[in-house]
Amino acid sequence: MSFGRAGERGEPVDHAVVGRSGTVTIEIGGGELPGEVRVEVRGTVEQFIAYADSPLAVGQAVLVYRSRGHRDVDVMADPSVL
């Protein structure tokens, strides 16, 4: 595992997930209204609580650009799929 300095909640940041593509599994409301994403990382598929600047629908392809620590990540629409 690749963990770094503490994130917003004081939990280790998970660098392995940053830069990975995933799929929204529970709608992300935007801002501080989280949803959930599925990301393939460490040879398996994992679920993460996800935040985005704007709402993202179920099935939307996303890119993880930041780990907040624990299992929380910031995502954006995957620009390679647009």
trRosetta pair geometry for C-beta under 8 A, 3 or more apart (Angstrom, degrees):
i j d omega theta_ij theta_ji phi_ij phi_ji
1 14 7.3 -61 -173 -134 102 88
1 16 6.4 -94 -152 -18 58 140
1 42 7.1 -7 -95 -98 72 137
2 14 7.0 93 80 -167 71 53
2 15 4.2 -76 123 64 112 103
2 16 4.5 133 39 -50 105 87
3 12 3.8 15 -174 160 124 132
3 13 6.5 138 -162 69 64 48
3 14 6.0 -31 -102 -97 73 52
3 15 6.9 179 -103 6 18 88
4 12 6.7 140 55 -170 35 82
4 13 4.4 -31 61 66 93 107
4 15 5.3 75 -19 -41 114 114
5 12 7.7 172 113 -137 12 60
5 13 5.9 16 67 10 56 119
6 9 7.9 -122 176 79 97 44
6 10 4.8 -15 -173 -151 135 38
6 11 6.3 118 -148 52 80 18
6 12 6.3 -59 -98 -86 54 37
6 13 6.9 134 -165 -25 9 85
6 69 6.1 21 -172 -100 58 140
7 10 7.3 -58 64 12 58 13
7 11 5.5 -21 40 65 102 75
7 12 7.3 38 -7 122 91 12
7 13 4.8 125 -59 -79 94 83
7 67 6.1 -105 -84 124 135 77
7 68 4.5 116 172 162 139 39
7 69 2.4 -153 37 -28 123 103
7 70 7.1 -111 51 7 135 70
7 72 7.2 176 129 67 155 106
8 68 4.9 -28 18 -167 110 96
8 69 6.1 -154 36 21 60 118
8 72 7.7 -63 45 87 114 140
9 68 6.8 59 2 144 96 97
9 69 5.2 -155 48 84 86 130
9 70 6.1 -17 67 -8 134 121
9 72 7.3 91 3 25 128 140
10 69 6.8 135 64 165 25 166
11 68 8.0 50 59 120 107 66
11 69 3.3 133 71 164 88 111
11 70 4.0 38 102 -45 169 78
12 69 6.2 136 68 -136 23 86
13 67 4.5 127 -164 91 79 115
13 68 7.6 -148 -113 114 83 6
13 69 5.5 -58 -78 -79 56 68
14 17 5.0 39 114 10 111 110
14 18 7.5 161 102 -21 65 85
14 67 4.6 -168 50 -140 71 156
14 69 7.6 134 -9 -123 80 28
14 71 7.9 29 -4 -102 146 44
14 73 8.0 -66 61 -79 111 103
15 18 5.5 -50 -155 23 49 117
15 67 6.8 -112 -72 12 34 141
16 20 7.8 23 140 -32 59 130
16 41 5.4 116 133 -175 104 119
16 42 6.0 41 154 -53 150 94
17 20 5.4 -79 -165 23 50 128
17 39 5.9 72 -146 115 100 155
17 41 5.1 -34 -95 -93 72 164
17 46 7.7 -86 -98 72 120 130
17 48 6.8 105 -163 -65 156 154
17 64 5.2 -53 146 119 88 164
17 67 5.8 106 63 -80 111 114
17 73 6.0 -101 125 -92 135 140
18 64 5.7 -122 -116 118 36 102
18 65 6.7 41 -151 -167 85 20
18 66 6.5 31 -113 -99 109 20
18 67 5.6 -90 -55 -21 100 97
18 73 7.9 -170 -82 -138 65 113
19 63 7.4 -18 -150 -174 27 96
19 64 6.7 -38 19 76 22 85
19 65 7.6 72 -68 -107 45 46
20 39 5.0 86 116 -169 131 118
20 40 6.9 -155 -171 66 126 61
20 41 5.5 -60 -84 -76 169 104
20 63 7.6 169 89 -151 33 58
20 64 5.2 12 57 31 78 118
21 39 7.4 167 96 -131 32 85
21 61 6.3 -8 -172 -175 110 98
21 62 7.0 152 -158 83 60 44
21 63 5.7 -35 -101 -97 65 67
21 64 7.8 -154 -84 4 17 80
21 78 5.4 43 -131 -110 103 140
21 80 7.6 -67 -91 48 135 124
22 37 4.3 79 122 163 137 116
22 38 5.6 174 -168 82 101 44
22 39 3.6 -56 -87 -84 125 78
22 40 7.5 175 -99 7 76 61
22 48 7.6 -52 -139 34 175 114
22 50 8.0 -159 89 -82 141 147
22 61 7.6 155 84 -157 34 55
22 62 5.3 -25 68 66 82 94
22 63 7.8 151 22 -95 75 21
22 64 6.3 52 1 -36 119 101
22 75 7.1 -81 54 -118 115 141
23 37 6.5 156 77 -156 33 79
23 38 5.2 -14 59 54 88 96
23 59 6.5 -21 -170 -143 105 28
23 60 7.2 152 -154 76 60 40
23 61 6.1 -35 -98 -102 70 52
23 62 7.0 157 -98 18 18 88
24 27 6.7 54 161 -105 128 34
24 28 6.0 -104 -130 -11 126 101
24 35 6.0 17 -155 118 103 140
24 36 7.4 112 -161 81 59 49
24 37 5.5 -48 -98 -99 46 80
24 50 7.2 -121 -112 69 80 150
24 56 5.1 -173 -70 124 152 109
24 57 6.5 138 83 100 147 32
24 58 5.4 -134 111 -118 100 33
24 59 6.4 -34 64 28 91 25
24 60 4.6 26 12 49 125 88
24 62 6.0 89 -47 -21 85 125
25 35 7.7 166 63 153 55 100
25 36 4.9 -50 66 100 96 99
25 37 6.3 144 8 -122 86 23
25 38 5.1 77 -39 -25 126 101
25 47 6.9 -63 40 -126 147 103
25 58 6.5 31 -158 -137 19 89
26 35 4.5 -169 99 -170 77 83
26 36 3.9 52 29 28 108 100
26 58 6.9 -2 -111 -92 14 98
27 35 5.0 -131 105 -112 28 137
27 55 7.0 2 176 -166 100 97
27 56 7.0 179 -156 87 59 55
27 57 5.9 -21 -116 -131 95 41
27 58 5.5 -61 -64 -41 75 81
28 33 7.1 130 177 103 54 80
28 34 6.5 -44 -132 -167 81 36
28 35 3.3 -107 -74 13 59 123
28 36 8.0 -172 -70 12 83 31
28 37 7.8 -1 -53 -51 122 96
28 50 5.5 -67 -93 101 128 101
28 51 6.9 151 -157 -132 119 22
28 52 4.8 74 133 18 144 114
28 55 6.2 168 94 -148 69 48
28 56 4.3 21 47 45 113 94
28 75 7.3 -143 -68 62 169 116
29 33 2.7 -47 74 112 130 131
29 34 7.2 -2 26 26 94 14
29 35 6.6 149 -10 -48 64 95
29 55 5.7 -31 -161 -104 27 91
30 33 6.0 18 54 50 48 106
30 52 5.9 -56 -106 88 55 84
30 53 6.4 -4 -152 128 86 30
30 54 4.6 -10 -117 -155 123 24
30 55 4.2 -62 -32 -51 112 59
30 56 7.6 133 -67 -9 77 68
31 51 7.7 -69 114 -164 22 100
31 53 7.2 43 -67 -154 46 36
32 51 6.8 -14 -120 -133 38 124
33 51 8.0 129 65 -127 35 79
33 55 8.0 -13 80 -94 122 83
34 49 5.0 15 170 178 147 94
34 50 6.0 142 -160 70 88 39
34 51 5.2 -56 -99 -76 83 74
34 72 7.5 -75 -116 -135 146 97
35 49 7.8 157 84 -159 27 56
35 50 5.5 -31 70 66 74 95
35 52 7.8 -16 25 7 109 106
35 56 6.9 -133 35 67 149 93
36 47 5.7 0 -177 -172 114 103
36 48 6.9 158 -154 79 65 40
36 49 6.2 -45 -99 -107 71 43
36 50 6.1 130 -127 13 16 97
37 47 7.2 158 82 -152 39 57
37 48 5.4 -18 61 60 88 91
37 50 4.3 60 -8 -39 108 148
37 62 5.7 -80 -122 55 142 139
37 64 7.5 179 94 -72 152 100
37 73 7.1 -73 45 65 127 124
37 75 6.0 101 -39 -45 158 160
38 45 5.7 9 -178 179 102 109
38 46 7.4 163 -152 82 57 32
38 47 5.8 -31 -97 -96 66 68
39 45 7.2 160 82 -153 30 63
39 46 5.8 -27 66 64 82 81
39 47 7.9 142 20 -102 75 20
39 48 6.1 5 10 2 120 119
39 64 6.3 11 -105 -30 150 134
39 73 7.9 30 -21 23 151 166
40 44 7.3 -164 -147 104 65 23
40 45 5.2 -38 -93 -95 68 70
40 46 7.9 131 -113 16 21 72
41 44 7.2 -29 72 64 50 63
41 46 5.7 -51 48 22 102 119
42 46 7.3 41 40 -25 108 129
46 71 7.9 -129 158 -141 116 109
47 71 7.6 35 102 176 66 130
48 64 7.5 42 66 -103 160 132
48 71 5.2 -152 -129 172 69 80
48 72 6.9 144 -180 -112 93 16
48 73 4.8 24 149 8 143 116
49 71 5.8 91 11 110 89 87
49 72 4.8 -31 76 -103 106 70
49 73 7.3 148 78 21 54 67
50 62 7.1 71 -169 117 153 167
50 64 7.9 -104 -119 -102 109 89
50 72 7.7 166 -83 -157 28 55
50 73 5.4 -22 -108 71 74 87
50 74 7.4 122 -160 -119 68 18
50 75 4.9 -5 -164 4 120 124
51 68 7.5 52 19 -32 126 141
51 72 7.1 25 -8 -177 107 97
51 73 7.3 -171 27 95 75 42
51 74 5.2 -38 74 -107 94 67
51 75 7.2 146 69 22 41 74
52 55 7.3 124 83 -110 119 10
52 56 5.1 57 35 -12 165 119
52 62 7.4 -104 -83 -131 131 132
52 74 7.0 132 -88 -165 45 66
52 75 5.3 -47 -79 75 98 77
52 76 6.2 138 -137 -95 100 45
52 77 7.9 76 -153 -35 141 65
53 76 7.1 14 15 -104 102 92
56 60 4.5 -126 -179 66 97 155
56 62 6.4 47 -179 -78 162 120
56 75 7.2 -61 8 100 164 116
56 77 6.5 -179 -112 -74 116 81
57 60 5.1 114 62 -34 67 112
60 77 6.3 -73 175 -116 118 85
61 77 7.1 67 82 -164 68 64
61 78 4.1 -59 127 25 99 130
61 81 4.2 82 67 0 144 167
62 75 4.1 26 170 173 132 130
62 76 6.5 148 -155 73 84 27
62 77 6.3 -72 -107 -111 65 27
62 78 5.5 -179 -139 -40 7 87
63 75 6.4 150 72 -155 38 78
63 76 5.7 -23 57 62 91 79
63 77 7.6 19 12 110 89 22
63 78 4.5 120 -37 -106 91 71
63 79 6.9 -31 -7 8 144 76
63 80 7.8 103 -65 11 126 96
64 67 7.4 36 168 -65 119 72
64 73 4.9 -34 -140 174 111 140
64 74 7.3 112 -156 74 63 48
64 75 5.4 -45 -95 -95 53 85
65 74 5.8 -55 64 97 84 96
65 75 6.9 136 10 -118 81 31
65 76 6.0 18 -9 5 128 106
66 73 6.6 154 87 -162 54 66
66 74 4.0 12 57 41 105 114
67 72 7.4 112 -169 85 58 59
67 73 5.5 -37 -107 -105 55 81
67 74 7.9 -128 -61 16 15 77
68 72 3.9 -44 60 101 120 109
68 73 6.4 -157 5 -88 87 24
68 74 6.6 101 -44 -30 100 88
69 72 6.4 7 65 48 55 101
76 79 7.7 11 113 -37 112 87
77 81 7.4 -117 167 64 84 105
77 82 6.5 78 134 -71 118 106
78 81 4.5 56 89 11 107 111
78 82 7.4 -169 94 -29 58 79
79 82 5.5 -34 -149 5 45 120
